[in-house]
Amino acid sequence: MVTGYCVKCGKANKEAGKNKKMKDAEIVQTARGGFMAKGTCPDCGTKMCAMMSKDNAEKATSSGEAKKGY
Ligand SMILES: [Zn+2]
């Protein structure tokens, strides 16, 4: 599962913004060679992103949880 932090949901209550399951998740590679998941919050539709390790990025794309954008 690809999760991230939603700034909007976490605005009033920080805990509420944590570990949101990203909708339409896509894994991209950053300019520095790291991996990042991009998606939208399932509750409010705000764009979310989260840094990922290479292992987790590969797991998420090979299992079909996230699109491969790199
Ligand atoms: Zn949200």
N, CA, C, O and the ligand as a Tripos MOL2 file, in Angstrom:
@<TRIPOS>MOLECULE
protein
  281   279    71     0     0
PROTEIN
NO_CHARGES

@<TRIPOS>ATOM
      1 N           0.8480   -1.1850    0.0000 N.3       1 MET1
      2 CA          0.0000    0.0000    0.0000 C.3       1 MET1
      3 C           0.8910    1.2460    0.0000 C.2       1 MET1
      4 O           1.8780    1.3230    0.7320 O.2       1 MET1
      5 N           0.5260    2.1990   -0.8230 N.am      2 VAL2
      6 CA          1.3050    3.4340   -0.8670 C.3       2 VAL2
      7 C           0.6040    4.4680    0.0070 C.2       2 VAL2
      8 O          -0.5320    4.8540   -0.2680 O.2       2 VAL2
      9 N           1.2760    4.9080    1.0430 N.am      3 THR3
     10 CA          0.6750    5.8750    1.9430 C.3       3 THR3
     11 C           1.5140    7.1460    2.0010 C.2       3 THR3
     12 O           2.7000    7.1490    1.6700 O.2       3 THR3
     13 N           0.8800    8.2040    2.4210 N.am      4 GLY4
     14 CA          1.5840    9.4640    2.5450 C.3       4 GLY4
     15 C           0.8680   10.3550    3.5350 C.2       4 GLY4
     16 O          -0.1220    9.9690    4.1550 O.2       4 GLY4
     17 N           1.3900   11.5440    3.6620 N.am      5 TYR5
     18 CA          0.8100   12.5010    4.5910 C.3       5 TYR5
     19 C           0.0130   13.5480    3.8280 C.2       5 TYR5
     20 O           0.5180   14.1540    2.8830 O.2       5 TYR5
     21 N          -1.2310   13.7590    4.2360 N.am      6 CYS6
     22 CA         -2.0540   14.7770    3.6020 C.3       6 CYS6
     23 C          -2.0020   16.0610    4.4330 C.2       6 CYS6
     24 O          -2.4150   16.0850    5.5930 O.2       6 CYS6
     25 N          -1.4940   17.1100    3.8230 N.am      7 VAL7
     26 CA         -1.3140   18.3770    4.5300 C.3       7 VAL7
     27 C          -2.6620   18.9570    4.9480 C.2       7 VAL7
     28 O          -2.8130   19.4930    6.0460 O.2       7 VAL7
     29 N          -3.6350   18.8370    4.0510 N.am      8 LYS8
     30 CA         -4.9460   19.4350    4.3170 C.3       8 LYS8
     31 C          -5.6680   18.7150    5.4600 C.2       8 LYS8
     32 O          -6.1690   19.3520    6.3860 O.2       8 LYS8
     33 N          -5.7150   17.3780    5.3840 N.am      9 CYS9
     34 CA         -6.3590   16.6100    6.4510 C.3       9 CYS9
     35 C          -5.5980   16.7420    7.7690 C.2       9 CYS9
     36 O          -6.1890   16.6170    8.8420 O.2       9 CYS9
     37 N          -4.2990   16.9920    7.6940 N.am     10 GLY10
     38 CA         -3.4930   17.0730    8.8970 C.3      10 GLY10
     39 C          -3.4370   18.4600    9.4900 C.2      10 GLY10
     40 O          -2.7970   18.6840   10.5170 O.2      10 GLY10
     41 N          -4.1130   19.3950    8.8340 N.am     11 LYS11
     42 CA         -4.0430   20.7880    9.2770 C.3      11 LYS11
     43 C          -4.6490   20.9830   10.6650 C.2      11 LYS11
     44 O          -4.0410   21.6090   11.5330 O.2      11 LYS11
     45 N          -5.8430   20.4470   10.8670 N.am     12 ALA12
     46 CA         -6.4990   20.5880   12.1580 C.3      12 ALA12
     47 C          -5.9520   19.5780   13.1620 C.2      12 ALA12
     48 O          -5.7660   19.8900   14.3380 O.2      12 ALA12
     49 N          -5.7020   18.3840   12.6870 N.am     13 ASN13
     50 CA         -5.2450   17.3120   13.5510 C.3      13 ASN13
     51 C          -4.1530   16.5420   12.8230 C.2      13 ASN13
     52 O          -4.4260   15.8190   11.8650 O.2      13 ASN13
     53 N          -2.9460   16.6960   13.2710 N.am     14 LYS14
     54 CA         -1.7970   16.1260   12.5710 C.3      14 LYS14
     55 C          -1.9380   14.6170   12.3550 C.2      14 LYS14
     56 O          -1.5750   14.0950   11.3010 O.2      14 LYS14
     57 N          -2.4660   13.9300   13.3600 N.am     15 GLU15
     58 CA         -2.6150   12.4780   13.2610 C.3      15 GLU15
     59 C          -3.5620   12.0810   12.1310 C.2      15 GLU15
     60 O          -3.3810   11.0400   11.4980 O.2      15 GLU15
     61 N          -4.5590   12.9040   11.8850 N.am     16 ALA16
     62 CA         -5.5660   12.5900   10.8750 C.3      16 ALA16
     63 C          -4.9960   12.6320    9.4640 C.2      16 ALA16
     64 O          -5.5580   12.0400    8.5420 O.2      16 ALA16
     65 N          -3.8890   13.3270    9.3000 N.am     17 GLY17
     66 CA         -3.2960   13.4340    7.9740 C.3      17 GLY17
     67 C          -2.3000   12.3270    7.6640 C.2      17 GLY17
     68 O          -1.8270   12.1960    6.5340 O.2      17 GLY17
     69 N          -1.9910   11.5400    8.6740 N.am     18 LYS18
     70 CA         -0.9460   10.5200    8.5000 C.3      18 LYS18
     71 C          -1.4680    9.2470    7.8510 C.2      18 LYS18
     72 O          -2.6400    8.8930    7.9810 O.2      18 LYS18
     73 N          -0.5570    8.5600    7.1400 N.am     19 ASN19
     74 CA         -0.8300    7.2410    6.5720 C.3      19 ASN19
     75 C          -2.0840    7.1600    5.7260 C.2      19 ASN19
     76 O          -2.8510    6.2020    5.8290 O.2      19 ASN19
     77 N          -2.2870    8.1440    4.9090 N.am     20 LYS20
     78 CA         -3.4060    8.1090    3.9780 C.3      20 LYS20
     79 C          -3.0360    7.2210    2.8010 C.2      20 LYS20
     80 O          -1.9230    7.2860    2.2810 O.2      20 LYS20
     81 N          -3.9710    6.4070    2.4000 N.am     21 LYS21
     82 CA         -3.7210    5.5570    1.2460 C.3      21 LYS21
     83 C          -3.8940    6.3990   -0.0150 C.2      21 LYS21
     84 O          -4.9800    6.9170   -0.2770 O.2      21 LYS21
     85 N          -2.8380    6.5310   -0.7830 N.am     22 MET22
     86 CA         -2.8740    7.3910   -1.9660 C.3      22 MET22
     87 C          -3.7490    6.8300   -3.0710 C.2      22 MET22
     88 O          -3.7110    5.6420   -3.3930 O.2      22 MET22
     89 N          -4.5300    7.7210   -3.6340 N.am     23 LYS23
     90 CA         -5.3380    7.3540   -4.7870 C.3      23 LYS23
     91 C          -4.5250    7.6520   -6.0470 C.2      23 LYS23
     92 O          -3.7740    8.6260   -6.0880 O.2      23 LYS23
     93 N          -4.6730    6.8170   -7.0660 N.am     24 ASP24
     94 CA         -3.9540    7.0200   -8.3300 C.3      24 ASP24
     95 C          -2.4600    7.2380   -8.0970 C.2      24 ASP24
     96 O          -1.8570    8.1550   -8.6530 O.2      24 ASP24
     97 N          -1.8890    6.3920   -7.2800 N.am     25 ALA25
     98 CA         -0.4810    6.5600   -6.9380 C.3      25 ALA25
     99 C           0.4270    6.2990   -8.1370 C.2      25 ALA25
    100 O           0.1960    5.3930   -8.9380 O.2      25 ALA25
    101 N           1.4410    7.1030   -8.2280 N.am     26 GLU26
    102 CA          2.4350    6.9430   -9.2830 C.3      26 GLU26
    103 C           3.8100    7.1450   -8.6630 C.2      26 GLU26
    104 O           4.0220    8.0770   -7.8870 O.2      26 GLU26
    105 N           4.7370    6.2680   -9.0110 N.am     27 ILE27
    106 CA          6.0940    6.4050   -8.4780 C.3      27 ILE27
    107 C           6.9630    7.1140   -9.5170 C.2      27 ILE27
    108 O           7.0240    6.7040  -10.6770 O.2      27 ILE27
    109 N           7.6120    8.1520   -9.0950 N.am     28 VAL28
    110 CA          8.5150    8.8800   -9.9860 C.3      28 VAL28
    111 C           9.9000    8.9480   -9.3450 C.2      28 VAL28
    112 O          10.0660    8.7410   -8.1430 O.2      28 VAL28
    113 N          10.8620    9.2380  -10.1700 N.am     29 GLN29
    114 CA         12.2140    9.3620   -9.6530 C.3      29 GLN29
    115 C          12.5790   10.8360   -9.5670 C.2      29 GLN29
    116 O          12.2770   11.6100  -10.4740 O.2      29 GLN29
    117 N          13.2190   11.2150   -8.4900 N.am     30 THR30
    118 CA         13.6010   12.6140   -8.3170 C.3      30 THR30
    119 C          14.9150   12.8940   -9.0430 C.2      30 THR30
    120 O          15.6170   11.9760   -9.4670 O.2      30 THR30
    121 N          15.2250   14.1560   -9.1720 N.am     31 ALA31
    122 CA         16.4480   14.5610   -9.8660 C.3      31 ALA31
    123 C          17.6870   13.9900   -9.1890 C.2      31 ALA31
    124 O          18.7190   13.7840   -9.8270 O.2      31 ALA31
    125 N          17.5750   13.7420   -7.9090 N.am     32 ARG32
    126 CA         18.7280   13.2200   -7.1660 C.3      32 ARG32
    127 C          18.7770   11.6990   -7.1550 C.2      32 ARG32
    128 O          19.6490   11.1050   -6.5200 O.2      32 ARG32
    129 N          17.8440   11.0720   -7.8560 N.am     33 GLY33
    130 CA         17.8800    9.6150   -7.9550 C.3      33 GLY33
    131 C          17.0620    8.8920   -6.9050 C.2      33 GLY33
    132 O          17.0710    7.6620   -6.8400 O.2      33 GLY33
    133 N          16.3540    9.6520   -6.0810 N.am     34 GLY34
    134 CA         15.4870    9.0260   -5.0970 C.3      34 GLY34
    135 C          14.1420    8.6890   -5.7060 C.2      34 GLY34
    136 O          13.8690    9.0370   -6.8550 O.2      34 GLY34
    137 N          13.3090    8.0210   -4.9470 N.am     35 PHE35
    138 CA         11.9850    7.6710   -5.4420 C.3      35 PHE35
    139 C          10.9190    8.3680   -4.6280 C.2      35 PHE35
    140 O          11.0490    8.5510   -3.4180 O.2      35 PHE35
    141 N           9.8560    8.7550   -5.3240 N.am     36 MET36
    142 CA          8.8010    9.5090   -4.6820 C.3      36 MET36
    143 C           7.4630    9.0160   -5.2040 C.2      36 MET36
    144 O           7.2970    8.7900   -6.4020 O.2      36 MET36
    145 N           6.5160    8.8510   -4.2990 N.am     37 ALA37
    146 CA          5.1700    8.4750   -4.7070 C.3      37 ALA37
    147 C           4.3230    9.7340   -4.7870 C.2      37 ALA37
    148 O           4.3600   10.5840   -3.8970 O.2      37 ALA37
    149 N           3.5540    9.8390   -5.8740 N.am     38 LYS38
    150 CA          2.6460   10.9690   -6.0200 C.3      38 LYS38
    151 C           1.2350   10.4200   -6.1570 C.2      38 LYS38
    152 O           1.0130    9.3940   -6.8000 O.2      38 LYS38
    153 N           0.2970   11.1080   -5.5520 N.am     39 GLY39
    154 CA         -1.0790   10.6570   -5.6670 C.3      39 GLY39
    155 C          -2.0000   11.6990   -5.0730 C.2      39 GLY39
    156 O          -1.5880   12.8250   -4.7970 O.2      39 GLY39
    157 N          -3.2580   11.3130   -4.8770 N.am     40 THR40
    158 CA         -4.1960   12.2400   -4.2680 C.3      40 THR40
    159 C          -4.7860   11.6260   -3.0080 C.2      40 THR40
    160 O          -4.8820   10.4060   -2.8820 O.2      40 THR40
    161 N          -5.1760   12.4800   -2.0880 N.am     41 CYS41
    162 CA         -5.7750   12.0440   -0.8340 C.3      41 CYS41
    163 C          -7.1590   11.4470   -1.1080 C.2      41 CYS41
    164 O          -7.9590   12.0470   -1.8250 O.2      41 CYS41
    165 N          -7.4480   10.2590   -0.5370 N.am     42 PRO42
    166 CA         -8.7460    9.6220   -0.7790 C.3      42 PRO42
    167 C          -9.8960   10.3870   -0.1260 C.2      42 PRO42
    168 O         -11.0500   10.2100   -0.5160 O.2      42 PRO42
    169 N          -9.6080   11.2120    0.8360 N.am     43 ASP43
    170 CA        -10.6540   11.9130    1.5780 C.3      43 ASP43
    171 C         -10.9520   13.3120    1.0520 C.2      43 ASP43
    172 O         -12.1100   13.7270    1.0100 O.2      43 ASP43
    173 N          -9.9190   14.0330    0.6530 N.am     44 CYS44
    174 CA        -10.1760   15.4190    0.2500 C.3      44 CYS44
    175 C          -9.6590   15.7480   -1.1470 C.2      44 CYS44
    176 O          -9.9350   16.8300   -1.6650 O.2      44 CYS44
    177 N          -8.9160   14.8340   -1.7620 N.am     45 GLY45
    178 CA         -8.4650   15.0540   -3.1360 C.3      45 GLY45
    179 C          -7.2460   15.9410   -3.2900 C.2      45 GLY45
    180 O          -6.8450   16.2750   -4.4050 O.2      45 GLY45
    181 N          -6.6610   16.3180   -2.1710 N.am     46 THR46
    182 CA         -5.4430   17.1230   -2.2310 C.3      46 THR46
    183 C          -4.2760   16.2710   -2.7380 C.2      46 THR46
    184 O          -4.1830   15.0810   -2.4370 O.2      46 THR46
    185 N          -3.4040   16.8910   -3.5000 N.am     47 LYS47
    186 CA         -2.2400   16.1630   -4.0090 C.3      47 LYS47
    187 C          -1.2980   15.8270   -2.8640 C.2      47 LYS47
    188 O          -1.0220   16.6530   -1.9940 O.2      47 LYS47
    189 N          -0.8160   14.5940   -2.8890 N.am     48 MET48
    190 CA          0.0990   14.1490   -1.8530 C.3      48 MET48
    191 C           1.3670   13.6080   -2.4890 C.2      48 MET48
    192 O           1.3550   13.1740   -3.6400 O.2      48 MET48
    193 N           2.4560   13.6350   -1.7420 N.am     49 CYS49
    194 CA          3.6430   12.9260   -2.2050 C.3      49 CYS49
    195 C           4.4060   12.4140   -1.0000 C.2      49 CYS49
    196 O           4.3050   12.9600    0.0980 O.2      49 CYS49
    197 N           5.1670   11.3630   -1.2210 N.am     50 ALA50
    198 CA          5.9330   10.7660   -0.1420 C.3      50 ALA50
    199 C           7.2290   10.1990   -0.6920 C.2      50 ALA50
    200 O           7.2480    9.6110   -1.7730 O.2      50 ALA50
    201 N           8.2940   10.3740    0.0410 N.am     51 MET51
    202 CA          9.5680    9.7970   -0.3630 C.3      51 MET51
    203 C           9.5090    8.2920   -0.1210 C.2      51 MET51
    204 O           8.8970    7.8310    0.8420 O.2      51 MET51
    205 N          10.1460    7.5420   -0.9970 N.am     52 MET52
    206 CA         10.1460    6.0880   -0.8610 C.3      52 MET52
    207 C          11.5460    5.5480   -1.0680 C.2      52 MET52
    208 O          12.3590    6.1450   -1.7740 O.2      52 MET52
    209 N          11.8150    4.4270   -0.4520 N.am     53 SER53
    210 CA         13.0790    3.7480   -0.7310 C.3      53 SER53
    211 C          12.9380    3.0410   -2.0690 C.2      53 SER53
    212 O          11.8250    2.8240   -2.5500 O.2      53 SER53
    213 N          14.0690    2.6800   -2.6720 N.am     54 LYS54
    214 CA         14.0500    1.9840   -3.9530 C.3      54 LYS54
    215 C          13.2820    0.6590   -3.8130 C.2      54 LYS54
    216 O          12.4950    0.2970   -4.6870 O.2      54 LYS54
    217 N          13.5150   -0.0450   -2.7260 N.am     55 ASP55
    218 CA         12.8410   -1.3260   -2.4940 C.3      55 ASP55
    219 C          11.3270   -1.1720   -2.4710 C.2      55 ASP55
    220 O          10.6000   -1.9160   -3.1270 O.2      55 ASP55
    221 N          10.8690   -0.1880   -1.7000 N.am     56 ASN56
    222 CA          9.4310    0.0240   -1.5930 C.3      56 ASN56
    223 C           8.8390    0.4950   -2.9090 C.2      56 ASN56
    224 O           7.7160    0.1290   -3.2570 O.2      56 ASN56
    225 N           9.5930    1.3090   -3.6450 N.am     57 ALA57
    226 CA          9.1190    1.7980   -4.9260 C.3      57 ALA57
    227 C           8.9440    0.6310   -5.8970 C.2      57 ALA57
    228 O           7.9530    0.5600   -6.6230 O.2      57 ALA57
    229 N           9.9100   -0.2760   -5.9020 N.am     58 GLU58
    230 CA          9.8290   -1.4230   -6.8000 C.3      58 GLU58
    231 C           8.7180   -2.3670   -6.3930 C.2      58 GLU58
    232 O           8.0300   -2.9230   -7.2490 O.2      58 GLU58
    233 N           8.5380   -2.5510   -5.1080 N.am     59 LYS59
    234 CA          7.4630   -3.4060   -4.6140 C.3      59 LYS59
    235 C           6.1090   -2.8610   -5.0560 C.2      59 LYS59
    236 O           5.2540   -3.5990   -5.5460 O.2      59 LYS59
    237 N           5.9320   -1.5520   -4.8750 N.am     60 ALA60
    238 CA          4.6410   -0.9290   -5.1740 C.3      60 ALA60
    239 C           4.3220   -0.9790   -6.6660 C.2      60 ALA60
    240 O           3.1650   -1.1610   -7.0450 O.2      60 ALA60
    241 N           5.3340   -0.8190   -7.5130 N.am     61 THR61
    242 CA          5.0590   -0.8410   -8.9480 C.3      61 THR61
    243 C           4.8790   -2.2750   -9.4510 C.2      61 THR61
    244 O           4.0460   -2.5230  -10.3230 O.2      61 THR61
    245 N           5.6500   -3.2180   -8.9110 N.am     62 SER62
    246 CA          5.5320   -4.5870   -9.4160 C.3      62 SER62
    247 C           4.2450   -5.2490   -8.9500 C.2      62 SER62
    248 O           3.7390   -6.1500   -9.6190 O.2      62 SER62
    249 N           3.7080   -4.8190   -7.8170 N.am     63 SER63
    250 CA          2.4630   -5.4090   -7.3360 C.3      63 SER63
    251 C           1.2460   -4.7080   -7.9330 C.2      63 SER63
    252 O           0.1120   -5.1520   -7.7490 O.2      63 SER63
    253 N           1.4850   -3.6250   -8.6380 N.am     64 GLY64
    254 CA          0.3690   -2.9180   -9.2790 C.3      64 GLY64
    255 C          -0.3010   -1.8970   -8.3800 C.2      64 GLY64
    256 O          -1.3310   -1.3310   -8.7460 O.2      64 GLY64
    257 N           0.2720   -1.6510   -7.2020 N.am     65 GLU65
    258 CA         -0.3130   -0.6790   -6.2890 C.3      65 GLU65
    259 C          -0.1120    0.7440   -6.7980 C.2      65 GLU65
    260 O          -0.8970    1.6490   -6.5140 O.2      65 GLU65
    261 N           0.9620    0.9060   -7.5570 N.am     66 ALA66
    262 CA          1.2530    2.2420   -8.0800 C.3      66 ALA66
    263 C           1.7360    2.1250   -9.5190 C.2      66 ALA66
    264 O           2.3290    1.1230   -9.9190 O.2      66 ALA66
    265 N           1.4690    3.1650  -10.2740 N.am     67 LYS67
    266 CA          1.9370    3.2100  -11.6460 C.3      67 LYS67
    267 C           3.4270    3.4970  -11.6530 C.2      67 LYS67
    268 O           3.9580    4.1520  -10.7560 O.2      67 LYS67
    269 N           4.0880    2.9930  -12.6850 N.am     68 LYS68
    270 CA          5.5200    3.2360  -12.7850 C.3      68 LYS68
    271 C           5.7230    4.4790  -13.6520 C.2      68 LYS68
    272 O           5.4610    4.4610  -14.8540 O.2      68 LYS68
    273 N           6.1940    5.5630  -13.0210 N.am     69 GLY69
    274 CA          6.3540    6.8000  -13.7500 C.3      69 GLY69
    275 C           7.8020    7.1670  -13.9800 C.2      69 GLY69
    276 O           8.1270    8.3350  -14.1950 O.2      69 GLY69
    277 N           8.6820    6.1640  -13.9360 N.am     70 TYR70
    278 CA         10.1090    6.4480  -14.1480 C.3      70 TYR70
    279 C          10.7090    5.4940  -15.1570 C.2      70 TYR70
    280 O          11.8990    5.5840  -15.4590 O.2      70 TYR70
    281 ZN         -6.7430   14.8660    2.6880 Zn       71 ZN71
@<TRIPOS>BOND
     1     1     2 1
     2     2     3 1
     3     3     4 2
     4     3     5 am
     5     5     6 1
     6     6     7 1
     7     7     8 2
     8     7     9 am
     9     9    10 1
    10    10    11 1
    11    11    12 2
    12    11    13 am
    13    13    14 1
    14    14    15 1
    15    15    16 2
    16    15    17 am
    17    17    18 1
    18    18    19 1
    19    19    20 2
    20    19    21 am
    21    21    22 1
    22    22    23 1
    23    23    24 2
    24    23    25 am
    25    25    26 1
    26    26    27 1
    27    27    28 2
    28    27    29 am
    29    29    30 1
    30    30    31 1
    31    31    32 2
    32    31    33 am
    33    33    34 1
    34    34    35 1
    35    35    36 2
    36    35    37 am
    37    37    38 1
    38    38    39 1
    39    39    40 2
    40    39    41 am
    41    41    42 1
    42    42    43 1
    43    43    44 2
    44    43    45 am
    45    45    46 1
    46    46    47 1
    47    47    48 2
    48    47    49 am
    49    49    50 1
    50    50    51 1
    51    51    52 2
    52    51    53 am
    53    53    54 1
    54    54    55 1
    55    55    56 2
    56    55    57 am
    57    57    58 1
    58    58    59 1
    59    59    60 2
    60    59    61 am
    61    61    62 1
    62    62    63 1
    63    63    64 2
    64    63    65 am
    65    65    66 1
    66    66    67 1
    67    67    68 2
    68    67    69 am
    69    69    70 1
    70    70    71 1
    71    71    72 2
    72    71    73 am
    73    73    74 1
    74    74    75 1
    75    75    76 2
    76    75    77 am
    77    77    78 1
    78    78    79 1
    79    79    80 2
    80    79    81 am
    81    81    82 1
    82    82    83 1
    83    83    84 2
    84    83    85 am
    85    85    86 1
    86    86    87 1
    87    87    88 2
    88    87    89 am
    89    89    90 1
    90    90    91 1
    91    91    92 2
    92    91    93 am
    93    93    94 1
    94    94    95 1
    95    95    96 2
    96    95    97 am
    97    97    98 1
    98    98    99 1
    99    99   100 2
   100    99   101 am
   101   101   102 1
   102   102   103 1
   103   103   104 2
   104   103   105 am
   105   105   106 1
   106   106   107 1
   107   107   108 2
   108   107   109 am
   109   109   110 1
   110   110   111 1
   111   111   112 2
   112   111   113 am
   113   113   114 1
   114   114   115 1
   115   115   116 2
   116   115   117 am
   117   117   118 1
   118   118   119 1
   119   119   120 2
   120   119   121 am
   121   121   122 1
   122   122   123 1
   123   123   124 2
   124   123   125 am
   125   125   126 1
   126   126   127 1
   127   127   128 2
   128   127   129 am
   129   129   130 1
   130   130   131 1
   131   131   132 2
   132   131   133 am
   133   133   134 1
   134   134   135 1
   135   135   136 2
   136   135   137 am
   137   137   138 1
   138   138   139 1
   139   139   140 2
   140   139   141 am
   141   141   142 1
   142   142   143 1
   143   143   144 2
   144   143   145 am
   145   145   146 1
   146   146   147 1
   147   147   148 2
   148   147   149 am
   149   149   150 1
   150   150   151 1
   151   151   152 2
   152   151   153 am
   153   153   154 1
   154   154   155 1
   155   155   156 2
   156   155   157 am
   157   157   158 1
   158   158   159 1
   159   159   160 2
   160   159   161 am
   161   161   162 1
   162   162   163 1
   163   163   164 2
   164   163   165 am
   165   165   166 1
   166   166   167 1
   167   167   168 2
   168   167   169 am
   169   169   170 1
   170   170   171 1
   171   171   172 2
   172   171   173 am
   173   173   174 1
   174   174   175 1
   175   175   176 2
   176   175   177 am
   177   177   178 1
   178   178   179 1
   179   179   180 2
   180   179   181 am
   181   181   182 1
   182   182   183 1
   183   183   184 2
   184   183   185 am
   185   185   186 1
   186   186   187 1
   187   187   188 2
   188   187   189 am
   189   189   190 1
   190   190   191 1
   191   191   192 2
   192   191   193 am
   193   193   194 1
   194   194   195 1
   195   195   196 2
   196   195   197 am
   197   197   198 1
   198   198   199 1
   199   199   200 2
   200   199   201 am
   201   201   202 1
   202   202   203 1
   203   203   204 2
   204   203   205 am
   205   205   206 1
   206   206   207 1
   207   207   208 2
   208   207   209 am
   209   209   210 1
   210   210   211 1
   211   211   212 2
   212   211   213 am
   213   213   214 1
   214   214   215 1
   215   215   216 2
   216   215   217 am
   217   217   218 1
   218   218   219 1
   219   219   220 2
   220   219   221 am
   221   221   222 1
   222   222   223 1
   223   223   224 2
   224   223   225 am
   225   225   226 1
   226   226   227 1
   227   227   228 2
   228   227   229 am
   229   229   230 1
   230   230   231 1
   231   231   232 2
   232   231   233 am
   233   233   234 1
   234   234   235 1
   235   235   236 2
   236   235   237 am
   237   237   238 1
   238   238   239 1
   239   239   240 2
   240   239   241 am
   241   241   242 1
   242   242   243 1
   243   243   244 2
   244   243   245 am
   245   245   246 1
   246   246   247 1
   247   247   248 2
   248   247   249 am
   249   249   250 1
   250   250   251 1
   251   251   252 2
   252   251   253 am
   253   253   254 1
   254   254   255 1
   255   255   256 2
   256   255   257 am
   257   257   258 1
   258   258   259 1
   259   259   260 2
   260   259   261 am
   261   261   262 1
   262   262   263 1
   263   263   264 2
   264   263   265 am
   265   265   266 1
   266   266   267 1
   267   267   268 2
   268   267   269 am
   269   269   270 1
   270   270   271 1
   271   271   272 2
   272   271   273 am
   273   273   274 1
   274   274   275 1
   275   275   276 2
   276   275   277 am
   277   277   278 1
   278   278   279 1
   279   279   280 2
@<TRIPOS>SUBSTRUCTURE
     1 MET1         2 RESIDUE 1 A MET
     2 VAL2         6 RESIDUE 1 A VAL
     3 THR3        10 RESIDUE 1 A THR
     4 GLY4        14 RESIDUE 1 A GLY
     5 TYR5        18 RESIDUE 1 A TYR
     6 CYS6        22 RESIDUE 1 A CYS
     7 VAL7        26 RESIDUE 1 A VAL
     8 LYS8        30 RESIDUE 1 A LYS
     9 CYS9        34 RESIDUE 1 A CYS
    10 GLY10       38 RESIDUE 1 A GLY
    11 LYS11       42 RESIDUE 1 A LYS
    12 ALA12       46 RESIDUE 1 A ALA
    13 ASN13       50 RESIDUE 1 A ASN
    14 LYS14       54 RESIDUE 1 A LYS
    15 GLU15       58 RESIDUE 1 A GLU
    16 ALA16       62 RESIDUE 1 A ALA
    17 GLY17       66 RESIDUE 1 A GLY
    18 LYS18       70 RESIDUE 1 A LYS
    19 ASN19       74 RESIDUE 1 A ASN
    20 LYS20       78 RESIDUE 1 A LYS
    21 LYS21       82 RESIDUE 1 A LYS
    22 MET22       86 RESIDUE 1 A MET
    23 LYS23       90 RESIDUE 1 A LYS
    24 ASP24       94 RESIDUE 1 A ASP
    25 ALA25       98 RESIDUE 1 A ALA
    26 GLU26      102 RESIDUE 1 A GLU
    27 ILE27      106 RESIDUE 1 A ILE
    28 VAL28      110 RESIDUE 1 A VAL
    29 GLN29      114 RESIDUE 1 A GLN
    30 THR30      118 RESIDUE 1 A THR
    31 ALA31      122 RESIDUE 1 A ALA
    32 ARG32      126 RESIDUE 1 A ARG
    33 GLY33      130 RESIDUE 1 A GLY
    34 GLY34      134 RESIDUE 1 A GLY
    35 PHE35      138 RESIDUE 1 A PHE
    36 MET36      142 RESIDUE 1 A MET
    37 ALA37      146 RESIDUE 1 A ALA
    38 LYS38      150 RESIDUE 1 A LYS
    39 GLY39      154 RESIDUE 1 A GLY
    40 THR40      158 RESIDUE 1 A THR
    41 CYS41      162 RESIDUE 1 A CYS
    42 PRO42      166 RESIDUE 1 A PRO
    43 ASP43      170 RESIDUE 1 A ASP
    44 CYS44      174 RESIDUE 1 A CYS
    45 GLY45      178 RESIDUE 1 A GLY
    46 THR46      182 RESIDUE 1 A THR
    47 LYS47      186 RESIDUE 1 A LYS
    48 MET48      190 RESIDUE 1 A MET
    49 CYS49      194 RESIDUE 1 A CYS
    50 ALA50      198 RESIDUE 1 A ALA
    51 MET51      202 RESIDUE 1 A MET
    52 MET52      206 RESIDUE 1 A MET
    53 SER53      210 RESIDUE 1 A SER
    54 LYS54      214 RESIDUE 1 A LYS
    55 ASP55      218 RESIDUE 1 A ASP
    56 ASN56      222 RESIDUE 1 A ASN
    57 ALA57      226 RESIDUE 1 A ALA
    58 GLU58      230 RESIDUE 1 A GLU
    59 LYS59      234 RESIDUE 1 A LYS
    60 ALA60      238 RESIDUE 1 A ALA
    61 THR61      242 RESIDUE 1 A THR
    62 SER62      246 RESIDUE 1 A SER
    63 SER63      250 RESIDUE 1 A SER
    64 GLY64      254 RESIDUE 1 A GLY
    65 GLU65      258 RESIDUE 1 A GLU
    66 ALA66      262 RESIDUE 1 A ALA
    67 LYS67      266 RESIDUE 1 A LYS
    68 LYS68      270 RESIDUE 1 A LYS
    69 GLY69      274 RESIDUE 1 A GLY
    70 TYR70      278 RESIDUE 1 A TYR
    71 ZN71       281 GROUP 0 **** ****
